Amino acid sequence: MKRNRVPSTSEDSDNGSNSTSWSQHSNSKHMKQNGKRPSEVFRTDLITAMKLHDSYQLNPEDYYELADPWRQEWEKGVQVPVSPDSIPQCTVRTVAEKSPAPLFIRPKKLIRSSESSMLGYVGIQTLADGMCRYDLNEEDVAWMQIANEEFSKMGMQLLDELTMERVMEKFEHRCYDNMSHAMETEKGLGIEYDEDVVCDVCQSPDGEDGNEMVFCDKCNICVHQACYGILKVPEGSWLCRTCALGIFPKCHLCPKKGGAMKPTRSGTKWVHVSCALWIPEVRMHEPSVTLDMYTESGHIKRSLTKQ
């Protein structure tokens, strides 16, 4: 092994000296002063035996050249033990394994199985079909208790939890089948495909260019653009004024709830658009744009406000 760096003190042996050199750690020197033998030393003779002088004539493939001048830790030597007696010896002893604590065993009287007692192979699908997937919650149990009270008064058989779970599971399966059937047929197309739907304001079922029929995606009311003051049909979803605000106000002119409604100028009262069209005392504010209403409450008949 050849080096390509500034000579160090460990290269003294490269000049023909093959004597073994020992370099002890600082802790070992401290142990010598205390009269104790060191437990380990750093041997540098092994490194010396690997080094060659720069004047040696060798082929390039016969040696390795160390060109890294930053890593000189390899010259410190090899750490070897010198006092095997000072090495700590491990002491072990055999310990008997503790027997595991007995697990809780559920009494057989608390175990109930709905499977067949006959032995034999049963498929996984058969077991899955025979297992009830519905679990009663607190609300279901409360309803079942009320129903059992009525059944006891009528002299009928009481309803147990297992039967209740089976019934609820059948209901869920039936509901899923009905929903799937409705989605595959015309029933699942939505109210916009219903030919009998009419405008909530003018009660007309027909639409035309520039006056399309628009449906609210939340309450499903249908209105014409001109009847509700919609300047442009939105490309995505559309909500009426009440659904957009998330409120369900009461009409100030009639007792009917729901439907196409608009607020008064103050915004505190709501009126059906159809009510405003048929009551002369109610006028529209800019009817061709927004159909924002305001009422002349002093001129509306008292009989209308009492309804």
C-alpha positions in Angstrom: 0.0 0.0 0.0 1.5 3.3 -1.1 0.7 6.8 0.2 0.8 10.1 -1.6 1.0 12.6 1.2 3.4 14.4 3.6 5.3 11.8 5.7 4.1 11.4 9.3 5.7 10.2 12.5 4.4 6.7 11.9 6.6 6.4 8.8 9.7 6.0 10.8 9.5 2.3 10.4 9.4 2.7 6.6 13.2 3.2 6.5 13.9 -0.4 7.2 12.7 -0.8 10.8 10.3 -3.7 11.2 10.1 -3.6 15.0 6.6 -3.8 16.5 5.4 -0.5 17.9 2.6 -0.2 20.5 0.6 3.0 21.1 -1.6 2.9 24.1 -4.7 5.0 24.7 -4.7 7.9 27.2 -6.9 5.8 29.5 -4.3 3.1 29.5 -1.6 5.5 30.6 -3.8 6.6 33.5 -4.3 2.9 34.4 -0.5 2.4 34.4 -0.1 5.2 36.9 -2.6 3.5 39.2 -0.8 0.2 38.9 -3.4 -1.5 36.7 -2.8 -3.3 33.4 -4.5 -1.8 30.4 -7.2 -3.8 28.8 -6.6 -2.7 25.2 -3.8 -1.1 23.1 -3.5 0.2 19.5 -1.1 -1.8 17.4 0.6 0.3 14.7 2.9 -2.5 13.4 0.1 -3.9 11.4 -0.2 -0.6 9.5 3.6 -0.4 9.2 3.7 -3.8 7.6 1.2 -2.7 5.0 3.1 0.5 4.0 5.8 0.7 1.3 8.5 3.3 0.9 8.1 5.7 -2.1 11.4 4.4 -3.5 10.1 0.9 -3.9 9.8 -0.1 -7.6 6.5 -1.9 -8.0 4.0 -2.2 -10.8 0.9 0.0 -10.5 -1.3 -3.1 -10.2 0.7 -4.5 -7.2 -0.3 -1.7 -4.7 -3.0 0.8 -3.9 -2.2 4.5 -3.7 -3.9 6.5 -0.9 -4.6 10.0 -2.2 -6.9 11.3 0.5 -5.0 13.7 2.8 -8.0 14.4 5.0 -8.6 11.0 6.6 -5.5 10.0 8.7 -7.4 8.0 11.4 -6.2 4.7 9.9 -2.6 5.5 11.2 -3.7 5.3 14.8 -3.5 1.6 14.7 -5.7 -1.4 15.3 -7.4 -1.7 18.7 -6.6 -5.1 20.2 -7.2 -6.5 23.8 -4.1 -7.3 25.9 -5.7 -8.5 29.1 -8.3 -11.1 28.5 -8.8 -11.5 32.2 -10.0 -8.0 32.5 -12.8 -8.5 30.0 -16.1 -8.7 31.8 -17.7 -12.1 31.8 -21.4 -12.5 31.4 -23.2 -14.5 34.0 -26.5 -16.2 33.1 -28.9 -18.5 34.9 -31.8 -20.5 33.8 -35.2 -19.2 34.9 -38.3 -21.3 34.8 -40.9 -19.9 32.5 -44.0 -18.7 34.2 -47.2 -20.4 33.2 -49.5 -18.1 31.3 -52.5 -16.8 33.3 -55.7 -18.7 32.5 -57.8 -16.7 30.0 -61.4 -15.9 30.7 -63.7 -18.7 29.5 -67.2 -17.6 28.7 -69.8 -20.0 30.2 -71.6 -22.1 27.6 -75.0 -20.9 28.8 -74.0 -17.4 27.4 -73.0 -18.8 24.0 -75.7 -18.9 21.4 -75.3 -19.9 17.8 -77.8 -19.6 15.0 -76.0 -22.1 12.8 -77.2 -25.6 12.1 -76.2 -28.2 14.7 -75.6 -30.7 11.9 -71.9 -31.3 11.1 -70.7 -30.9 7.5 -69.2 -28.5 5.1 -70.9 -25.1 4.8 -69.8 -22.6 2.2 -68.6 -19.1 3.3 -71.3 -17.5 1.1 -74.0 -19.6 2.9 -72.7 -18.5 6.3 -72.6 -14.8 5.1 -76.2 -15.1 3.9 -77.4 -16.6 7.1 -75.8 -13.8 9.2 -77.7 -10.7 10.1 -75.8 -7.5 9.2 -78.0 -5.1 11.0 -77.4 -4.1 14.6 -80.0 -2.4 16.7 -79.1 1.0 18.1 -80.6 2.8 21.1 -83.3 4.4 19.0 -84.3 1.0 17.6 -84.5 -0.6 21.0 -86.6 2.3 22.3 -89.0 1.9 19.4 -89.2 -1.9 19.9 -90.1 -1.4 23.6 -92.9 0.9 22.7 -94.1 -1.5 20.0 -94.0 -4.4 22.5 -96.1 -2.4 25.0 -98.8 -2.0 22.3 -98.5 -5.7 21.3 -99.0 -6.8 24.9 -102.1 -4.7 25.2 -103.5 -6.3 21.9 -102.5 -9.8 23.1 -100.0 -10.2 20.3 -96.6 -11.9 20.4 -93.8 -9.7 21.5 -91.0 -8.7 19.2 -87.5 -9.9 20.1 -84.2 -8.2 19.0 -83.2 -10.9 16.5 -86.5 -10.7 14.7 -86.3 -6.9 14.7 -82.8 -7.0 13.2 -84.0 -9.4 10.5 -86.9 -7.1 9.6 -84.7 -4.0 9.4 -82.3 -5.9 7.2 -85.1 -6.9 4.8 -86.3 -3.2 4.7 -82.8 -2.1 3.8 -82.6 -4.7 1.0 -86.0 -3.7 -0.3 -85.1 0.0 -0.2 -81.9 -0.7 -2.1 -83.7 -2.7 -4.8 -86.3 0.0 -5.3 -83.6 2.7 -5.6 -81.7 0.6 -8.1 -84.9 0.0 -10.1 -85.8 3.7 -10.1 -82.4 4.7 -11.3 -82.6 2.3 -14.2 -86.1 3.5 -15.3 -87.8 6.8 -15.9 -88.6 7.2 -12.2 -85.0 8.0 -11.4 -84.5 10.7 -14.1 -85.7 13.5 -11.8 -88.5 16.0 -11.7 -87.2 17.9 -14.8 -88.2 14.9 -16.9 -91.8 14.8 -15.6 -94.2 15.9 -18.3 -96.9 16.9 -15.7 -94.8 19.5 -13.9 -96.0 23.1 -14.2 -94.5 26.5 -13.3 -95.1 27.4 -9.7 -96.1 31.0 -10.6 -98.2 30.8 -13.8 -99.1 27.1 -13.7 -98.1 26.6 -17.3 -96.4 23.4 -18.3 -94.8 24.8 -21.5 -91.5 26.6 -22.0 -90.1 28.4 -24.9 -86.8 29.9 -26.2 -85.6 32.7 -23.9 -88.2 31.6 -21.2 -87.0 28.2 -20.1 -88.4 26.3 -17.1 -85.8 26.2 -14.3 -85.8 23.7 -11.4 -84.4 24.4 -8.0 -81.9 21.6 -7.1 -83.0 21.7 -3.4 -86.8 22.1 -3.2 -87.6 21.0 -6.8 -89.9 23.9 -7.6 -90.2 24.8 -11.2 -90.5 28.4 -12.5 -90.2 30.2 -15.8 -87.3 32.6 -16.3 -89.8 35.5 -16.8 -92.0 34.4 -13.9 -89.1 34.4 -11.4 -86.8 37.1 -12.9 -84.0 34.8 -14.0 -82.0 36.7 -16.6 -79.8 33.7 -17.7 -80.2 30.0 -17.1 -77.2 28.8 -15.0 -75.0 26.1 -16.4 -74.7 24.2 -13.1 -77.1 23.9 -10.2 -79.6 26.6 -9.4 -81.3 27.4 -6.1 -84.3 29.6 -5.5 -84.0 32.6 -3.2 -85.2 30.9 0.0 -83.0 27.8 -0.6 -80.0 29.9 -1.4 -80.4 31.6 2.0 -81.2 28.4 3.7 -84.5 29.7 5.2 -88.1 28.6 5.1 -90.2 31.8 5.6 -93.9 32.1 5.8 -95.8 34.0 3.1 -97.0 37.4 4.3 -100.2 37.1 2.2 -101.3 33.5 2.5 -100.9 30.6 5.0 -99.2 28.3 2.4 -95.6 27.4 2.9 -93.0 26.6 0.3 -93.1 27.6 -3.4 -91.5 30.4 -5.4 -91.1 33.3 -3.0 -89.5 36.7 -3.1 -88.7 39.2 -0.3 -90.1 42.6 0.2 -87.9 45.7 -0.3 -86.9 45.6 3.4 -86.0 41.9 3.2 -87.8 41.1 6.4 -91.0 39.7 4.8 -91.5 37.1 2.1 -94.3 36.8 -0.4 -95.3 34.2 -3.0 -94.8 35.5 -6.5 -98.2 34.1 -7.5 -99.8 36.0 -4.5 -98.1 39.2 -5.6 -99.4 38.8 -9.2 -103.1 38.2 -8.1 -103.4 40.8 -5.4 -103.8 44.3 -6.8 -102.4 46.0 -3.7 -99.0 44.4 -4.2 -96.7 45.9 -6.8 -93.4 44.7 -8.3 -90.2 46.7 -8.1 -88.5 46.5 -11.5 -90.5 43.5 -12.7 -88.4 43.0 -15.9 -85.2 42.6 -14.0 -85.4 41.1 -10.5 -89.0 41.0 -9.5 -88.1 42.3 -6.1 -91.4 43.0 -4.3 -92.6 45.5 -1.9 -96.0 45.7 -0.3 -98.2 48.7 0.4 -99.3 47.2 3.7 -101.6 50.1 4.5 -103.7 49.3 1.4 -103.8 45.5 1.7 -107.1 44.2 2.9 -107.0 43.1 6.5 -108.7 39.8 5.6 -105.6 38.8 3.6 -103.2 39.4 6.3 -105.2 37.4 8.8 -105.1 34.3 6.7 
